[in-house]
Structure formats: C-alpha cells, structure tokens
Amino acid sequence: MTLRTATFLVVLAFSAAAIAAPKGNVAAGKKAYESTVNSKGEAKAACSSCHGKGANQPLEGMPKLAGQYPEYLAKALNEYRSGKRKNAIMAGQVVDLTDADVANLSAYFGSLKGDIHDLSGHAR
C-alpha cells in the first residue's frame, strides 16, 4: 500500500466518524433530561428520576449515562423509539422524542464526566 493510499484511508475513516457523530446541543439536552413535560406539553417522568442527578447516580439496575459515547446513546435511543430495543419504561419515555431531542440528549450525556469504562478497565 502506498503512503498516499494509506493517508487517504485514514482521512476517510476520521471523516466518516465525524459525520456519524450526533451533533446535538448540550444545553438543550440538559433541559430535556431534567424536563417533566414532553414536547406536546404533557406530563412525563424526568429522565433523572431513574438515571439520577447528572445522569451518574441511577436507581439500582438503571444504567449510568454520564460520560457514555454520544453515538452509542443516539443508537440506543433510536432503537427504543423504533421498537428494536424492548423496554416498557424506555418505550414510553422516548415515544415523543424528535431526532433533534435524541442528538441533544446524546450530546449532553457525552459531555458529562462519568466513570464509564470498558471491560479491560480503560476509562473513557
């Protein structure tokens, strides 16, 4: 492989990752996370009631969202919305989310300091 080809492949890989990353608004994501009203003005449980203050102190059995990869979170939220992921609580919570809401929430969670780490102990 030539140096030119290798350079092109590296640039292409980074470009694809940048395009795929959700481009949300962190402040709007925080507001949506703490909100107890959906986009239609109807009452709902705030995300923080299960996932905790700062998305880092969840109820037992609930995942920590702070510091998680935004791309992963956007994928998960979209799968709950589509029904690909099954969870009765999350299905009710995400039903009214727009694509912008998903991007904003994902950006917010990704901006927070968390103690997310992989199975080999590497921290994010």
PyMOL commands that set and color helices and strands:
alter all, ss='L'
color gray80, all
select helices_A, chain A and resi 3-20+26-34+48-51+53-55+70-82+88-94+99-111
alter helices_A, ss='H'
color red, helices_A
deselect
rebuild
show_as cartoon
